[in-house]
């Protein structure tokens, strides 16, 4: 379970960064 949580966190973090970047571009 710990491994799954870590993997999910890493993947979610990367996805969140990508979405945040896209929003920033859209705002700009």
CHARMM-style PDB file with segment names, atoms N, HN, CA, C and O in Angstrom:
ATOM      1  N   UNK     1       0.848  -1.215   0.000  1.00  0.00      PROA
ATOM      2  CA  UNK     1       0.000   0.000   0.000  1.00  0.00      PROA
ATOM      3  C   UNK     1       0.879   1.259   0.000  1.00  0.00      PROA
ATOM      4  O   UNK     1       0.573   2.249  -0.665  1.00  0.00      PROA
ATOM      5  N   UNK     2       1.959   1.195   0.750  1.00  0.00      PROA
ATOM      6  HN  UNK     2       2.207   0.391   1.290  1.00  0.00      PROA
ATOM      7  CA  UNK     2       2.845   2.364   0.806  1.00  0.00      PROA
ATOM      8  C   UNK     2       3.416   2.659  -0.578  1.00  0.00      PROA
ATOM      9  O   UNK     2       3.505   3.813  -0.997  1.00  0.00      PROA
ATOM     10  N   UNK     3       3.801   1.589  -1.282  1.00  0.00      PROA
ATOM     11  HN  UNK     3       3.728   0.651  -0.942  1.00  0.00      PROA
ATOM     12  CA  UNK     3       4.360   1.765  -2.629  1.00  0.00      PROA
ATOM     13  C   UNK     3       3.324   2.402  -3.534  1.00  0.00      PROA
ATOM     14  O   UNK     3       3.631   3.330  -4.282  1.00  0.00      PROA
ATOM     15  N   UNK     4       2.088   1.901  -3.467  1.00  0.00      PROA
ATOM     16  HN  UNK     4       1.839   1.147  -2.860  1.00  0.00      PROA
ATOM     17  CA  UNK     4       1.029   2.455  -4.320  1.00  0.00      PROA
ATOM     18  C   UNK     4       0.822   3.937  -4.007  1.00  0.00      PROA
ATOM     19  O   UNK     4       0.676   4.761  -4.910  1.00  0.00      PROA
ATOM     20  N   UNK     5       0.813   4.255  -2.729  1.00  0.00      PROA
ATOM     21  HN  UNK     5       0.932   3.585  -1.996  1.00  0.00      PROA
ATOM     22  CA  UNK     5       0.602   5.654  -2.331  1.00  0.00      PROA
ATOM     23  C   UNK     5       1.718   6.532  -2.878  1.00  0.00      PROA
ATOM     24  O   UNK     5       1.471   7.630  -3.377  1.00  0.00      PROA
ATOM     25  N   UNK     6       2.940   6.040  -2.780  1.00  0.00      PROA
ATOM     26  HN  UNK     6       3.140   5.148  -2.375  1.00  0.00      PROA
ATOM     27  CA  UNK     6       4.085   6.826  -3.272  1.00  0.00      PROA
ATOM     28  C   UNK     6       3.978   7.023  -4.781  1.00  0.00      PROA
ATOM     29  O   UNK     6       4.196   8.121  -5.294  1.00  0.00      PROA
ATOM     30  N   UNK     7       3.641   5.948  -5.478  1.00  0.00      PROA
ATOM     31  HN  UNK     7       3.464   5.057  -5.061  1.00  0.00      PROA
ATOM     32  CA  UNK     7       3.544   6.045  -6.939  1.00  0.00      PROA
ATOM     33  C   UNK     7       2.423   7.007  -7.322  1.00  0.00      PROA
ATOM     34  O   UNK     7       2.573   7.820  -8.234  1.00  0.00      PROA
ATOM     35  N   UNK     8       1.315   6.906  -6.625  1.00  0.00      PROA
ATOM     36  HN  UNK     8       1.194   6.245  -5.884  1.00  0.00      PROA
ATOM     37  CA  UNK     8       0.172   7.777  -6.923  1.00  0.00      PROA
ATOM     38  C   UNK     8       0.555   9.226  -6.654  1.00  0.00      PROA
ATOM     39  O   UNK     8       0.210  10.120  -7.427  1.00  0.00      PROA
ATOM     40  N   UNK     9       1.265   9.453  -5.561  1.00  0.00      PROA
ATOM     41  HN  UNK     9       1.544   8.726  -4.933  1.00  0.00      PROA
ATOM     42  CA  UNK     9       1.667  10.821  -5.214  1.00  0.00      PROA
ATOM     43  C   UNK     9       2.566  11.398  -6.298  1.00  0.00      PROA
ATOM     44  O   UNK     9       2.382  12.538  -6.724  1.00  0.00      PROA
ATOM     45  N   UNK    10       3.536  10.609  -6.741  1.00  0.00      PROA
ATOM     46  HN  UNK    10       3.686   9.683  -6.395  1.00  0.00      PROA
ATOM     47  CA  UNK    10       4.473  11.085  -7.765  1.00  0.00      PROA
ATOM     48  C   UNK    10       3.724  11.369  -9.061  1.00  0.00      PROA
ATOM     49  O   UNK    10       3.940  12.401  -9.697  1.00  0.00      PROA
ATOM     50  N   UNK    11       2.846  10.453  -9.447  1.00  0.00      PROA
ATOM     51  HN  UNK    11       2.671   9.615  -8.930  1.00  0.00      PROA
ATOM     52  CA  UNK    11       2.113  10.637 -10.703  1.00  0.00      PROA
ATOM     53  C   UNK    11       1.168  11.831 -10.575  1.00  0.00      PROA
ATOM     54  O   UNK    11       1.092  12.656 -11.486  1.00  0.00      PROA
ATOM     55  N   UNK    12       0.459  11.933  -9.475  1.00  0.00      PROA
ATOM     56  HN  UNK    12       0.521  11.263  -8.735  1.00  0.00      PROA
ATOM     57  CA  UNK    12      -0.476  13.041  -9.280  1.00  0.00      PROA
ATOM     58  C   UNK    12       0.264  14.371  -9.264  1.00  0.00      PROA
ATOM     59  O   UNK    12      -0.212  15.367  -9.809  1.00  0.00      PROA
ATOM     60  N   UNK    13       1.422  14.373  -8.639  1.00  0.00      PROA
ATOM     61  HN  UNK    13       1.809  13.564  -8.197  1.00  0.00      PROA
ATOM     62  CA  UNK    13       2.200  15.617  -8.560  1.00  0.00      PROA
ATOM     63  C   UNK    13       2.602  16.069  -9.969  1.00  0.00      PROA
ATOM     64  O   UNK    13       2.543  17.253 -10.300  1.00  0.00      PROA
ATOM     65  N   UNK    14       3.008  15.102 -10.782  1.00  0.00      PROA
ATOM     66  HN  UNK    14       3.055  14.140 -10.514  1.00  0.00      PROA
ATOM     67  CA  UNK    14       3.447  15.439 -12.139  1.00  0.00      PROA
ATOM     68  C   UNK    14       2.243  15.947 -12.944  1.00  0.00      PROA
ATOM     69  O   UNK    14       2.350  16.920 -13.691  1.00  0.00      PROA
ATOM     70  N   UNK    15       1.111  15.283 -12.781  1.00  0.00      PROA
ATOM     71  HN  UNK    15       1.024  14.493 -12.174  1.00  0.00      PROA
ATOM     72  CA  UNK    15      -0.083  15.704 -13.528  1.00  0.00      PROA
ATOM     73  C   UNK    15      -0.516  17.095 -13.070  1.00  0.00      PROA
ATOM     74  O   UNK    15      -0.901  17.934 -13.884  1.00  0.00      PROA
ATOM     75  N   UNK    16      -0.449  17.325 -11.780  1.00  0.00      PROA
ATOM     76  HN  UNK    16      -0.136  16.643 -11.118  1.00  0.00      PROA
ATOM     77  CA  UNK    16      -0.855  18.621 -11.238  1.00  0.00      PROA
ATOM     78  C   UNK    16       0.039  19.718 -11.807  1.00  0.00      PROA
ATOM     79  O   UNK    16      -0.441  20.794 -12.162  1.00  0.00      PROA
ATOM     80  N   UNK    17       1.326  19.445 -11.891  1.00  0.00      PROA
ATOM     81  HN  UNK    17       1.716  18.570 -11.603  1.00  0.00      PROA
ATOM     82  CA  UNK    17       2.262  20.443 -12.439  1.00  0.00      PROA
ATOM     83  C   UNK    17       1.921  20.745 -13.890  1.00  0.00      PROA
ATOM     84  O   UNK    17       1.954  21.898 -14.321  1.00  0.00      PROA
ATOM     85  N   UNK    18       1.595  19.699 -14.636  1.00  0.00      PROA
ATOM     86  HN  UNK    18       1.568  18.763 -14.286  1.00  0.00      PROA
ATOM     87  CA  UNK    18       1.271  19.881 -16.059  1.00  0.00      PROA
ATOM     88  C   UNK    18       0.012  20.734 -16.201  1.00  0.00      PROA
ATOM     89  O   UNK    18      -0.044  21.645 -17.026  1.00  0.00      PROA
ATOM     90  N   UNK    19      -0.996  20.428 -15.386  1.00  0.00      PROA
ATOM     91  HN  UNK    19      -0.951  19.688 -14.715  1.00  0.00      PROA
ATOM     92  CA  UNK    19      -2.256  21.181 -15.460  1.00  0.00      PROA
ATOM     93  C   UNK    19      -2.010  22.631 -15.048  1.00  0.00      PROA
ATOM     94  O   UNK    19      -2.516  23.562 -15.673  1.00  0.00      PROA
ATOM     95  N   UNK    20      -1.227  22.803 -13.992  1.00  0.00      PROA
ATOM     96  HN  UNK    20      -0.815  22.047 -13.484  1.00  0.00      PROA
ATOM     97  CA  UNK    20      -0.943  24.161 -13.505  1.00  0.00      PROA
ATOM     98  C   UNK    20      -0.235  24.959 -14.606  1.00  0.00      PROA
ATOM     99  O   UNK    20      -0.522  26.137 -14.814  1.00  0.00      PROA
ATOM    100  N   UNK    21       0.677  24.308 -15.293  1.00  0.00      PROA
ATOM    101  HN  UNK    21       0.910  23.351 -15.124  1.00  0.00      PROA
ATOM    102  CA  UNK    21       1.425  24.977 -16.372  1.00  0.00      PROA
ATOM    103  C   UNK    21       0.472  25.381 -17.493  1.00  0.00      PROA
ATOM    104  O   UNK    21       0.567  26.483 -18.034  1.00  0.00      PROA
ATOM    105  N   UNK    22      -0.443  24.485 -17.834  1.00  0.00      PROA
ATOM    106  HN  UNK    22      -0.521  23.590 -17.395  1.00  0.00      PROA
ATOM    107  CA  UNK    22      -1.408  24.769 -18.908  1.00  0.00      PROA
ATOM    108  C   UNK    22      -2.290  25.951 -18.513  1.00  0.00      PROA
ATOM    109  O   UNK    22      -2.575  26.819 -19.338  1.00  0.00      PROA
ATOM    110  N   UNK    23      -2.717  25.983 -17.268  1.00  0.00      PROA
ATOM    111  HN  UNK    23      -2.486  25.278 -16.598  1.00  0.00      PROA
ATOM    112  CA  UNK    23      -3.576  27.090 -16.812  1.00  0.00      PROA
ATOM    113  C   UNK    23      -2.802  28.398 -16.883  1.00  0.00      PROA
ATOM    114  O   UNK    23      -3.345  29.432 -17.273  1.00  0.00      PROA
ATOM    115  N   UNK    24      -1.533  28.345 -16.504  1.00  0.00      PROA
ATOM    116  HN  UNK    24      -1.092  27.505 -16.187  1.00  0.00      PROA
ATOM    117  CA  UNK    24      -0.707  29.556 -16.507  1.00  0.00      PROA
ATOM    118  C   UNK    24      -0.593  30.067 -17.952  1.00  0.00      PROA
ATOM    119  O   UNK    24      -0.689  31.268 -18.201  1.00  0.00      PROA
ATOM    120  N   UNK    25      -0.392  29.159 -18.882  1.00  0.00      PROA
ATOM    121  HN  UNK    25      -0.314  28.182 -18.680  1.00  0.00      PROA
ATOM    122  CA  UNK    25      -0.273  29.548 -20.294  1.00  0.00      PROA
ATOM    123  C   UNK    25      -1.592  30.150 -20.772  1.00  0.00      PROA
ATOM    124  O   UNK    25      -1.607  31.149 -21.490  1.00  0.00      PROA
ATOM    125  N   UNK    26      -2.682  29.537 -20.369  1.00  0.00      PROA
ATOM    126  HN  UNK    26      -2.670  28.725 -19.786  1.00  0.00      PROA
ATOM    127  CA  UNK    26      -4.003  30.022 -20.802  1.00  0.00      PROA
ATOM    128  C   UNK    26      -4.248  31.418 -20.232  1.00  0.00      PROA
ATOM    129  O   UNK    26      -4.780  32.292 -20.917  1.00  0.00      PROA
ATOM    130  N   UNK    27      -3.857  31.617 -18.985  1.00  0.00      PROA
ATOM    131  HN  UNK    27      -3.424  30.907 -18.429  1.00  0.00      PROA
ATOM    132  CA  UNK    27      -4.066  32.936 -18.368  1.00  0.00      PROA
ATOM    133  C   UNK    27      -3.209  33.983 -19.063  1.00  0.00      PROA
ATOM    134  O   UNK    27      -3.641  35.115 -19.281  1.00  0.00      PROA
ATOM    135  N   UNK    28      -1.983  33.586 -19.409  1.00  0.00      PROA
ATOM    136  HN  UNK    28      -1.632  32.666 -19.232  1.00  0.00      PROA
ATOM    137  CA  UNK    28      -1.065  34.527 -20.061  1.00  0.00      PROA
ATOM    138  C   UNK    28      -1.561  34.762 -21.481  1.00  0.00      PROA
ATOM    139  OT1 UNK    28      -0.949  35.522 -22.231  1.00  0.00      PROA
TER     140      UNK     28
END
